[in-house]
Amino acid sequence: MTRVDFYLLPAGESLLSYACRLTEKAYRQGHTVFLVTDTDDEAAQLDDMLWTFRQGSFVPHRAVTGHTAAGPCPVAVGREPPVGFDDVMINLGSAVPEAFRRFRRVIELVGPDDAARALKREHFRHYRSEGLSPTMVDLEAEASPFRRVGYH
């Protein structure tokens, strides 16, 4: 069964920067990752950022179009998940991808603005209507100094 998590980003956190850091972490843990974007331009921007988001970082990846196989690369960026990707999907898009069920884990990144949160609420309802139990992770609360010292 697909695990779905919604990560609520704090104010001031860049959606694309966070996606790059999360992708790097998943890659280092041995996962394959597909990042969903709405447009080819957004995919190209994210493709560039994955090379430059942090000095010294290395996340082997490629941008893909259509349903072609992504080859041996562990990370891909595009509008539609290519054949061969079924591990982690990070959705930066405005719709729930039809292929979400084939992934072991789906991560929905939620920006801090009201419009982004309203859109992702629709995604949350969609996953629930599909029989899944999505979880919410409030990254702003996780960054609280009280959480760092063990206070909940």
C-alpha positions as CSV (number, residue, x, y, z in Angstrom):
1,M,0.0,0.0,0.0
2,T,1.2,3.5,-0.8
3,R,2.3,5.7,2.1
4,V,1.3,9.3,1.6
5,D,2.9,12.2,3.7
6,F,2.2,15.9,3.4
7,Y,5.1,18.1,4.5
8,L,3.9,21.5,5.6
9,L,6.7,24.0,4.8
10,P,7.3,26.9,7.1
11,A,7.0,30.5,5.9
12,G,10.2,31.5,4.1
13,E,11.1,28.0,3.0
14,S,11.5,27.6,-0.7
15,L,9.5,24.7,-2.1
16,L,12.2,23.8,-4.7
17,S,15.1,24.1,-2.3
18,Y,13.4,21.9,0.2
19,A,12.6,19.4,-2.6
20,C,16.3,19.3,-3.5
21,R,17.4,18.6,0.1
22,L,14.7,16.0,0.5
23,T,15.7,14.3,-2.8
24,E,19.3,14.3,-1.7
25,K,18.5,12.6,1.6
26,A,16.3,10.0,-0.1
27,Y,19.0,9.3,-2.7
28,R,21.7,8.9,0.0
29,Q,19.4,6.4,1.7
30,G,19.3,4.3,-1.5
31,H,15.9,5.3,-2.8
32,T,14.9,6.2,-6.4
33,V,13.0,9.4,-6.6
34,F,10.7,11.0,-9.1
35,L,9.8,14.7,-8.8
36,V,6.6,15.7,-10.4
37,T,6.2,19.2,-11.9
38,D,3.4,20.8,-13.8
39,T,5.4,22.0,-16.8
40,D,8.6,21.2,-18.6
41,D,9.9,24.7,-17.6
42,E,9.5,23.8,-14.0
43,A,11.2,20.5,-14.5
44,A,14.1,22.3,-16.2
45,Q,14.4,24.7,-13.3
46,L,14.4,21.9,-10.8
47,D,16.9,20.0,-12.9
48,D,19.2,23.0,-12.7
49,M,18.7,23.4,-9.0
50,L,19.6,19.8,-8.3
51,W,23.0,20.5,-9.6
52,T,23.5,23.7,-7.7
53,F,21.3,23.8,-4.6
54,R,24.2,23.2,-2.2
55,Q,28.0,23.4,-2.8
56,G,29.5,19.9,-2.8
57,S,26.2,18.1,-3.3
58,F,25.8,15.4,-5.9
59,V,22.4,14.0,-6.9
60,P,22.6,12.1,-10.2
61,H,19.4,12.8,-12.0
62,R,17.8,13.7,-15.3
63,A,14.8,15.4,-16.7
64,V,12.4,13.1,-18.6
65,T,9.4,13.6,-20.9
66,G,6.6,11.3,-21.6
67,H,6.5,7.7,-20.3
68,T,10.0,6.7,-21.6
69,A,12.3,4.7,-19.3
70,A,14.5,6.9,-17.3
71,G,17.5,4.6,-17.6
72,P,19.9,3.9,-14.7
73,C,19.6,7.3,-13.1
74,P,18.2,7.1,-9.5
75,V,16.4,10.5,-9.7
76,A,14.2,11.9,-12.4
77,V,12.2,15.1,-12.8
78,G,9.3,15.7,-15.1
79,R,5.5,15.8,-15.6
80,E,4.8,12.0,-15.8
81,P,6.6,9.3,-13.9
82,P,8.7,7.2,-16.3
83,V,8.6,3.4,-16.5
84,G,10.8,1.9,-13.8
85,F,10.1,4.4,-11.0
86,D,8.0,3.1,-8.2
87,D,9.8,4.0,-5.0
88,V,9.4,7.6,-3.9
89,M,7.4,10.3,-5.7
90,I,7.7,13.9,-4.5
91,N,4.7,15.8,-5.9
92,L,5.3,19.5,-6.7
93,G,2.5,19.6,-9.2
94,S,-1.0,20.9,-8.9
95,A,-2.8,17.6,-9.5
96,V,-2.5,14.1,-8.0
97,P,-0.6,12.0,-10.6
98,E,-2.6,9.1,-11.9
99,A,0.4,6.8,-11.3
100,F,0.6,7.5,-7.6
101,R,-0.5,4.0,-6.6
102,R,2.5,2.3,-8.1
103,F,4.9,4.2,-5.7
104,R,5.7,2.9,-2.3
105,R,5.8,6.5,-0.9
106,V,4.3,9.8,-2.1
107,I,5.4,13.0,-0.5
108,E,3.3,16.1,-1.1
109,L,5.2,19.4,-0.4
110,V,2.8,22.1,0.9
111,G,3.9,25.7,0.6
112,P,3.0,28.2,3.4
113,D,0.6,30.3,1.4
114,D,-3.2,29.9,1.6
115,A,-3.6,29.0,-2.1
116,A,-1.0,26.2,-1.9
117,R,-2.6,24.8,1.3
118,A,-6.1,24.8,-0.2
119,L,-4.9,22.9,-3.3
120,K,-3.1,20.3,-1.2
121,R,-6.2,19.9,1.0
122,E,-7.9,18.7,-2.2
123,H,-5.0,16.2,-2.7
124,F,-5.4,15.0,0.9
125,R,-9.1,14.4,0.3
126,H,-8.4,12.6,-2.9
127,Y,-6.0,10.2,-1.3
128,R,-8.5,9.5,1.5
129,S,-11.2,8.8,-1.1
130,E,-8.8,6.2,-2.6
131,G,-8.7,4.4,0.8
132,L,-5.4,5.7,2.0
133,S,-4.5,7.4,5.3
134,P,-2.2,10.3,4.5
135,T,-0.3,11.9,7.4
136,M,0.7,15.5,8.0
137,V,4.2,16.6,9.0
138,D,4.4,20.2,10.2
139,L,8.0,21.2,9.4
140,E,7.6,24.5,11.2
141,A,6.7,22.7,14.4
142,E,9.6,20.3,13.9
143,A,12.0,23.3,13.6
144,S,10.8,24.7,16.9
145,P,13.6,25.1,19.5
146,F,11.3,23.3,22.0
147,R,11.2,20.2,19.8
148,R,15.0,20.1,19.4
149,V,15.4,19.8,23.2
150,G,12.8,17.2,23.6
151,Y,9.7,19.2,24.5
152,H,6.6,18.3,22.5
